[in-house]
Amino acid sequence: MVTSVKVKREPITIGGVEIAPGTRQKVYLDVAKLYTHTNLELVVDVIHGRRDGPVLLISSAIHGDELNGVEICRQLLKHKSLSRIRGTLVVVPVVNIFGFIHQSRYLPDRRDLNRCFPGSPKGSVGSRAAYLFRTEILERCTHAIDLHTGAVHRSNLPQIRANLDNEVAEMMAHSFGAPVIIDSSVRDGSLRGCADEEGIPLILYEAGEALRFDTHSINGGIRGILNVMRSLNMLPKTPQAKVKKPLHPVIARTSYWLRADLDGTCRFLAQLGQRVKSGDVLARISSPFSQEDRDVVCKTSGIIIGRNNIPLVNEGDALFHIARFDTVGKAEKSVVAFHADLEEDPLLDQTAFENY
């Protein structure tokens, strides 16, 4: 008679710290030292399950002013279901700690950390930070989700961006459950591009606006990550009694920014997530020194997935980000269903953001 031998899982090591199976620990990595002799640290939360499985990275605030992801990480790390995790969860709530402290997208030298990968141990602060993140964190993971928002004064509809030519990334994108998936090629120097080079499937969640908390964006992100973890068999499946009809996201193959064709003050008439068609008036731009108006007219049918929020515009400023779909009506239904489902999801703490 042959008896099976249960093999104990190996620990995971990050930054020289060994995390044993069945434990969770914070790891502190030195990124750089400023001219004030102040240390910049990367704080990494690691939950290393007893049973083998994927190593999933969740990263946020690679742009330091993008705050929704920070709160998503905080809420995720206290979710009760993580006590039954299979595999490993690696969470970095704030990748760009300098930008986070200064409420800025950038690093001290105005570099965008998300254009510094794969990095170098002897380069600028951004290059060193990217190198440390890649070698100590990313390369130890098998899958990744990177959390973002729109820029300052711009809001994004909850959406997933992924290279859908990667079958695993496509599966993760659909499992997440955002209303819209953008089939997006990778950018040079980005974390997503670096992960693609390393063979690590990474999806990017965009939702909300910089320097703001948004309840639906945060709850949608928490639920989406848990959905992906279940699809990777890192968590038990949802009890049948709580299973809801799955949200079927729609895929946008192309998108474009509708821009202002003159300077002035802008009155936005169309809303984020709204279905639009060619000829629709989405905004009106006026001169503060005259009574003339000029309409901002939509060029194609689609859904508004991004919108400027500041009414002072210059010629050429981006006003509306419009995604185009094969079936716009289906896209509109997906957006409506996403918001409705969040209001009723029994697996989310609906009171967590009641004061925001």
MOQUI-V572583 format. One record per backbone hydrogen bond with DSSP energy under -0.5 kcal/mol. CO is the residue of the C=O (numbers start at 0). NH is the residue of the N-H. E is the energy in kcal/mol with one decimal. If there is no record, write none. Layout:
# MOQUI-V572583
CO,NH,E  CO,NH,E
This chain:
# MOQUI-V572583
0,2,-0.6  3,5,-0.6  4,6,-0.6  5,7,-0.5  11,18,-3.2  13,16,-2.0  15,17,-0.5  16,13,-2.2  16,18,-0.5  17,19,-0.6  18,11,-2.0  19,22,-1.2  22,47,-2.5  24,45,-2.6  26,28,-0.5  26,43,-2.9  28,30,-0.5  28,41,-3.0  31,39,-3.1  33,36,-2.2  37,33,-2.8  38,40,-0.6  39,30,-3.4  39,31,-1.1  40,42,-0.6  41,28,-2.6  41,43,-0.6  43,26,-2.8  43,45,-0.5  44,90,-3.1  45,24,-2.3  45,47,-0.6  46,48,-0.8  46,88,-2.5  47,21,-2.6  47,22,-1.0  50,86,-2.6  53,55,-0.6  53,87,-2.8  54,56,-0.5  54,141,-2.7  54,142,-1.8  55,89,-3.0  56,144,-2.7  57,91,-3.0  58,146,-2.9  59,94,-2.3  60,95,-2.4  61,63,-0.6  62,65,-2.2  64,66,-1.0  64,210,-3.0  66,69,-0.7  66,70,-1.6  67,71,-2.2  68,72,-2.5  69,73,-1.9  70,74,-2.5  71,75,-2.6  72,76,-2.4  73,77,-0.6  74,77,-0.8  75,78,-2.0  78,81,-1.5  79,82,-1.7  80,83,-1.8  81,84,-1.4  84,50,-0.5  86,48,-2.6  87,55,-2.7  87,89,-0.5  88,46,-2.7  88,90,-0.5  89,57,-2.9  90,44,-3.1  90,92,-0.5  91,59,-1.9  94,96,-1.1  95,99,-2.1  96,100,-2.3  97,101,-1.9  98,103,-3.1  99,102,-0.9  104,63,-0.6  106,109,-2.3  110,106,-1.9  110,112,-0.7  111,114,-2.0  112,115,-1.6  115,118,-0.7  119,122,-1.0  123,127,-2.8  124,128,-2.6  125,129,-2.4  126,119,-1.2  126,130,-2.1  127,131,-2.6  128,132,-2.5  129,133,-2.6  130,134,-2.7  131,135,-2.5  132,136,-1.5  132,137,-2.5  133,138,-2.4  136,139,-1.6  137,140,-2.0  141,200,-0.7  142,56,-2.5  143,202,-1.9  144,58,-2.2  145,204,-2.6  146,60,-0.6  147,206,-1.4  150,153,-2.1  150,209,-1.0  152,308,-3.6  152,309,-0.6  153,209,-0.5  154,306,-2.3  155,207,-2.9  157,179,-0.6  158,205,-2.7  159,181,-3.5  160,203,-2.4  161,163,-1.0  161,183,-2.2  162,165,-1.9  164,166,-0.7  165,169,-2.4  166,170,-2.1  167,171,-2.5  168,172,-2.5  169,173,-2.2  170,174,-2.4  171,175,-2.0  172,176,-0.8  178,249,-2.0  179,159,-2.4  180,182,-0.6  180,251,-3.1  181,161,-2.0  181,183,-1.2  186,189,-1.8  188,116,-2.5  189,193,-2.3  190,194,-2.8  191,195,-2.1  192,196,-1.9  193,197,-1.7  194,198,-0.5  194,199,-3.0  195,198,-0.9  198,200,-0.6  200,143,-1.9  202,145,-2.4  203,160,-2.8  203,205,-0.6  204,147,-3.3  205,158,-2.3  207,149,-2.0  207,155,-1.7  208,211,-1.1  213,217,-2.5  214,218,-2.8  215,219,-2.5  216,220,-1.7  217,221,-2.3  218,222,-2.5  219,223,-2.2  220,224,-2.3  221,225,-2.2  222,226,-2.3  223,227,-2.2  224,228,-2.5  225,229,-2.1  226,230,-2.1  227,231,-1.6  228,233,-3.1  228,234,-0.9  229,232,-1.5  233,85,-2.7  238,241,-2.0  238,242,-0.6  239,242,-0.9  246,248,-0.8  249,180,-2.8  249,251,-0.5  250,252,-0.6  251,182,-2.2  253,323,-2.5  255,321,-3.0  256,258,-0.6  257,318,-2.6  257,319,-1.6  259,315,-2.9  263,312,-2.6  264,285,-2.8  265,267,-0.7  266,283,-1.8  270,273,-1.9  273,303,-2.1  275,301,-2.4  276,279,-2.1  279,281,-0.7  279,297,-3.0  281,268,-2.5  281,269,-1.9  282,295,-3.1  283,266,-2.9  284,293,-1.9  285,264,-3.1  286,289,-1.4  291,286,-0.9  293,284,-2.9  294,296,-0.7  295,281,-3.0  295,282,-1.0  297,278,-2.5  301,275,-2.9  302,304,-0.7  302,322,-2.5  303,272,-2.8  304,156,-2.5  305,320,-3.3  306,154,-2.6  310,265,-3.5  310,312,-0.7  312,263,-2.3  313,316,-2.4  316,259,-2.5  318,307,-2.8  319,257,-3.3  319,321,-0.7  320,304,-2.8  320,305,-1.3  320,322,-0.5  321,255,-2.1  322,302,-2.0  323,252,-0.7  323,253,-0.8  326,330,-1.5  327,331,-2.4  328,332,-2.0  329,333,-1.9  330,334,-1.9  331,335,-2.1  332,336,-2.6  333,337,-2.0  334,338,-1.6  335,339,-2.0  336,340,-2.7  337,341,-1.6  338,342,-1.1  339,343,-0.7  340,343,-0.9  340,344,-0.9  344,347,-1.3  347,349,-1.1  348,351,-1.4  350,353,-1.3  352,355,-1.7
